[in-house]
Amino acid sequence: MTKAVHLGAWFLLGCIASSCVAWLGALHPALFRVMWVIYIMCAAALGMALVTDDAARQFLKISEPDYYALLIAVACSVVLGGLLQWLIAG
């Protein structure tokens, strides 16, 4: 139960951070480009984590289900932030 709460807290932190980045991107046109750079870097890191899953999982010393749960949480956080940006900016 504590592991689920812990992963849920990290997911909520990711959603808050992604929403904050999307909000800052909606404030000013210069920050809009920075927001997309941050999202592209997150997507690239997520892609690299998926490609190097066995090596990264052993380096982080976490179990396979926890690793994939973390990747799913990061992907959902980035998608939710992108949807928020789409809703705010139109």
WOSULKA-V454337 format. One record per residue. N is the residue number from 1. OMEGA is omega as a letter, one per 30 degrees, with the letter a starting at -180 (NA if undefined). NEAR is the number of other C-alpha atoms within 12 Angstrom. Layout:
n->N omega->OMEGA near->NEAR
n->N omega->OMEGA near->NEAR
//
This chain:
n->1 omega->a near->7
n->2 omega->l near->8
n->3 omega->l near->13
n->4 omega->l near->15
n->5 omega->l near->11
n->6 omega->l near->16
n->7 omega->l near->23
n->8 omega->l near->22
n->9 omega->l near->17
n->10 omega->l near->22
n->11 omega->l near->25
n->12 omega->l near->22
n->13 omega->l near->20
n->14 omega->l near->27
n->15 omega->l near->26
n->16 omega->l near->21
n->17 omega->l near->25
n->18 omega->l near->32
n->19 omega->l near->29
n->20 omega->l near->25
n->21 omega->l near->32
n->22 omega->l near->36
n->23 omega->l near->27
n->24 omega->l near->25
n->25 omega->l near->28
n->26 omega->a near->26
n->27 omega->a near->18
n->28 omega->l near->15
n->29 omega->l near->15
n->30 omega->l near->13
n->31 omega->l near->18
n->32 omega->l near->23
n->33 omega->l near->18
n->34 omega->l near->20
n->35 omega->a near->29
n->36 omega->l near->26
n->37 omega->l near->17
n->38 omega->l near->24
n->39 omega->l near->30
n->40 omega->l near->18
n->41 omega->l near->15
n->42 omega->l near->27
n->43 omega->l near->22
n->44 omega->l near->17
n->45 omega->l near->20
n->46 omega->l near->27
n->47 omega->l near->17
n->48 omega->l near->16
n->49 omega->l near->25
n->50 omega->a near->23
n->51 omega->a near->14
n->52 omega->a near->15
n->53 omega->a near->25
n->54 omega->a near->18
n->55 omega->a near->16
n->56 omega->a near->21
n->57 omega->l near->22
n->58 omega->l near->15
n->59 omega->l near->14
n->60 omega->l near->15
n->61 omega->l near->13
n->62 omega->a near->17
n->63 omega->a near->16
n->64 omega->l near->19
n->65 omega->l near->15
n->66 omega->l near->21
n->67 omega->a near->26
n->68 omega->l near->21
n->69 omega->l near->23
n->70 omega->l near->31
n->71 omega->l near->30
n->72 omega->l near->23
n->73 omega->l near->27
n->74 omega->l near->34
n->75 omega->l near->28
n->76 omega->l near->27
n->77 omega->l near->33
n->78 omega->l near->37
n->79 omega->l near->24
n->80 omega->l near->26
n->81 omega->l near->34
n->82 omega->l near->33
n->83 omega->l near->21
n->84 omega->l near->25
n->85 omega->l near->26
n->86 omega->l near->18
n->87 omega->a near->14
n->88 omega->a near->18
n->89 omega->l near->17
n->90 omega->NA near->9
//
